[in-house]
Amino acid sequence: MSTPPPLPAPGTRPTPTDRLFACLAGAVAGFAALGVAELAAAAVRPEAGPVTAVGGAVIDLTPAPVKEWAIRTFGESDKTVLQIGIVLVLAVVALLLGRWELGRRGAGAAGMLVFGAVGATAAVSRPGASAADALPSLIGAAAGAALLYRLVSLVLAAPGAPAAARRRFLLVAGGTAVGAAVAVVIGRALGATRSRDAEASRAAVRLPRPEDPAPPRPRGVQLAVPGVGPFITPNNDFYRVDTALVVPKVDATRWRLRVQGLGVAKELTFTFDDLLARPVVERDLTLNCVSNEVGGPYIGTARWTGVRLADLLREAGVRPPSRGGPADQLVARSVDGMTIGTPVADVMDGRDALLAFGMNGEPLPFEHGFPVRMLVPGLYGYVSACKWIEEIELTTFDAYDAYWARNGWAAKAPVKTQSRIDTPRGASRLRAGTVAVAGVAWAQRRGIVRVEVRVDDGPWQQAELAASDGPDTWRQWYLRWSATPGDHTLAVRATDGSGVTQTARRVGTMPDGATGRHEIRVTVE
């Protein structure tokens, strides 16, 4: 057995090639640390992985305006971008740790252990975490630190045999990189295995026939105008905005919903089968995100199937504030730790507030909250639409700030009257003649009674409205425009059922939803 050559004498200055190989050692050790951590996380839970844990902590600590910028800039890919960013930062840190290890033996390895401790701290601080969640980051960091020390030792091998030492280094580094990649693949495969019970439970769900079905949609709710989307948004196209880096996959057979808190005369716990056995309600409801800018895409309409939330609360003895109930806030808690605060009065005023388990005729997709999510018409999602719900606590707004309220958003947020031009698209080049200008408008709980379009500085022209499916869904509209050559600005405004016309005052999404009129510019040739 050959022994490694002795290290260079103290004071020997590393060459530029040594520094390059040391940085490579740091990168390989960092990749190996992540691979080992991913494999360990498969034995604990996917959320315990360092990238996921640190990403969740970053989301929680990021100021609200920065989160808004990320949503505007990256849309539903914001979480992917965050994860890629974390990996890139870790890669840069690993390179620097390799260089540091070259200059001061043991320092880089110690730095990698420190980063492991950061990941472990982030993991155990996540909602629903246990001490075991720290293990993936710690085990990965220990493996990475040991490997970094070994690889840099090869870089510092005897000056008399640099070629042989570097060949040995490349063999070890290459083998480690391959092993780390295999660990990542195995870890992901094991994580997928852990989710199979949840997938099987969803596949086994047969939605019950609703005792209170949705009223038939009137003829004409859908316009036959190219460029206007479907009245009912397909599940695959329905927007998703949340903070979950890993979509929770919950086994419906093990799921429980607890109702407790202030003014609850009798704490209740429901299983998924308990909800399926209750009187089932079916409704068409439009849901929109408070992060939706004027003219934005974060809105959709679906046919939801579930049970009335107010009925469950009454069984628990809850009374609304108008009837002397002490609680004015309902806090819904998700399995991923998210908290959503909703006015009790809005849940119990007769609107179709649901605990939904079906979406467009099928069990909820995992991305949209399977097995159960909450929906309260007329409120933005961040104060009404808790996904993966597992607990309902009755409390007060004075006593508790839910997640978004702690991050600078308004505690109460009724949906504002808005409208959007879907066709033509902004910056389009059109032919002169009759052009269909069309889109959607919404004002949940109030409905839309009028939509008007203005061309440049001309008068407001009343658009034709599609049939209404009720006040809790959006409404399509269109206008036949006699387009003349030149550059033109098209603007739209809606009037809701209470007689209020949407304001022209442009305000951003914080703290309780955007206002302003959607405008586009087109060129007619």
Secondary structure, DSSP 8 states (H G I E B T S, - for coil): ---------TT----HHHHHHHHHHHHHHHHHHHHHHHHHHHHH-GGGSHHHHHHHHHHHHS-HHHHHHHHHHHGGGHHHHHHHHHHHHHHHHHHHHHHHHHHSTTHHHHHHHHHHHHHHHHHHTSTT--GGGGHHHHHHHHHHHHHHHHHHHHHT--TT-HHHHHHHHHHHHHHHHHHHHHHHHHHHHHHHHHTHHHHHHHHT------SB------TTSS---TT---SS--GGGS----S-SS-----TTT-EEEEEETT-SS-EEEEHHHHHTS--EEEEEEEE-TT--TT-S-EEEEEEEEEEHHHHHHHTT---GGGT-S--EEEEEETTS-EEEEEHHHHTSSS--EEEEEETTEE--GGGTTT-EEE-TTB-GGGT--SSEEEEEEE-TTT---HHHHTT--S--B---EEEEEES-TT-EE-SEEEEEEEEEE-TTT-EEEEEEEETTS-EEE-EE-----TTS-EEEEEEEEE-SEEEEEEEEEEETTS-B-----B-STTT--BS--EEEEEE-
